[in-house]
Amino acid sequence: MDRLAYIAMSGAKQTLLAQSTNANNLANVSTQGFKADLDAFQSMPVYGPGYASRVYAQDERSGTDFAQGPLMTTGRSLDVALKGQGFMAVQAPDGSTAYTRRGDLHISPNGQLQTGTGAPVLGNQGPIAIPPASKIDILGDGTISIIPLGGDVNAPAQIDRIRLVNPPLADLQKRGDGLFALKPNTPVPQPDAAVQVASGVLEGSNVNPVDSMVKMIEYGRLFEMQTKMIKTADANSSAADQLLKFS
């Protein structure tokens, strides 16, 4: 009876892990530029003394869905969306370089260009600083031009260019903060002139809320079924003990 109990227990545990990934996707259905995490179940034999007679379930994060999210026109000059493939380089909280498609940019009180989560946007020489300006424009190639305060509106000044890259998707892995980082021992991508941005547009999350809600119900029923199997195994074990006592 212990085989049934332990197999059902492992299945229940892995179902909870899959449910947590699905819940995180659902919680980010409105997060700009968010990419959904993908999960998959697989059977894993248990090896040890004797024959591998038991197979447990295991949930694995099989990757990330890099499909483009819906585009929404905002008309705001600091909102940008990448056209097609590509990423924008930002500075992660640990100081390393990370990549994102989140384009709801803003200027911090100290004049630094940041994403909606506060990650500094990187340019040719590092984090981009925006001097006081009456107008800011982000061109299709990521170039940032401004009209300085009191400056000539017909003479915009180019101050920097957003570092736009297009690394192979297989070289990227998602960090805990939602940014993407390069896998170990992969080359650092160079700026790619083919990556373009659209100003006044935002890319939404690519999470399908209906699909995530269906999965939440499915995982909930699966967990309920597995806990019932554990109770059944316990009841069978108790019945077997009673039979042995009678004998």
C-alpha positions, 0 to 999 in steps of 0.5 A, a space after each residue: 500500500 505504501 507504493 500507492 501512498 508515496 506515488 500519490 504524495 509525489 504527484 500532489 507535491 508536483 501538482 502544487 509546484 505546477 499550480 504555483 507557476 500557473 498562479 504566477 502567470 495569472 498574477 502577471 496577466 497585466 504586467 507589461 512585456 511579461 513572458 509566461 513560464 511553461 511547465 511539463 510533467 514527466 515520469 521519473 523512475 526511482 532508482 535504488 537497491 533492487 529493481 526500479 519498480 516505482 515511477 514518480 511524477 516530476 514537474 519541470 519548468 520546461 521554458 518560457 513562452 517568448 511569443 509577442 504579447 498584444 500591442 497597445 497604443 498609448 501615445 506617451 513618448 516614453 512608452 516603447 514596444 519592440 517590433 518583432 524579436 529582440 530585447 532591451 538591455 537593462 541593469 539588474 539589481 545586482 549590477 549585472 546586465 539583464 534583458 527585458 521587453 518591458 517598455 513603460 519607461 520613466 525618468 527617475 528624480 535623478 534623471 535616470 531612464 528606467 523601466 516600470 520596475 525601476 531597472 536602469 535602461 542601458 545605452 552605449 556607455 551604461 545607464 542612460 541619463 536624461 538631462 532636463 528637457 521640454 520634449 523627449 523622443 525615442 526613435 525607431 532605432 532606439 536613439 533618444 533625442 531631446 529638446 533642452 529646456 530653453 533650447 531651439 525646438 528645431 535643433 534636437 540633441 541626441 544624447 544616447 541610444 538604447 542598447 537593443 540586442 537579439 540573442 538566441 532565445 536558447 541562450 536566455 533564462 528567466 530570473 526571479 525578478 522577471 528579467 532575462 539573463 544569459 546562461 553561463 558560458 554564452 557570448 554577450 550579444 552585441 547591439 543589433 541594428 535590425 531590432 527596432 522599437 515603436 514609440 507610444 506603444 506598449 507590449 502587454 503580457 502574453 499570458 492567456 487568462 482563460 487558459 490559465 484559469 482552466 489550468 488552475 481548475 485542472 490542477 485543483 481537481 488533480 490535487 484533490 484526486 491525489 489526496 483521495 488516493 492517499 486516503 484510499 491507501 491509508 484505508 486499505 492499509 487499515 483494512 489489511 491490518 484488521 484482516 491480519 489480526 483476525 487471522 
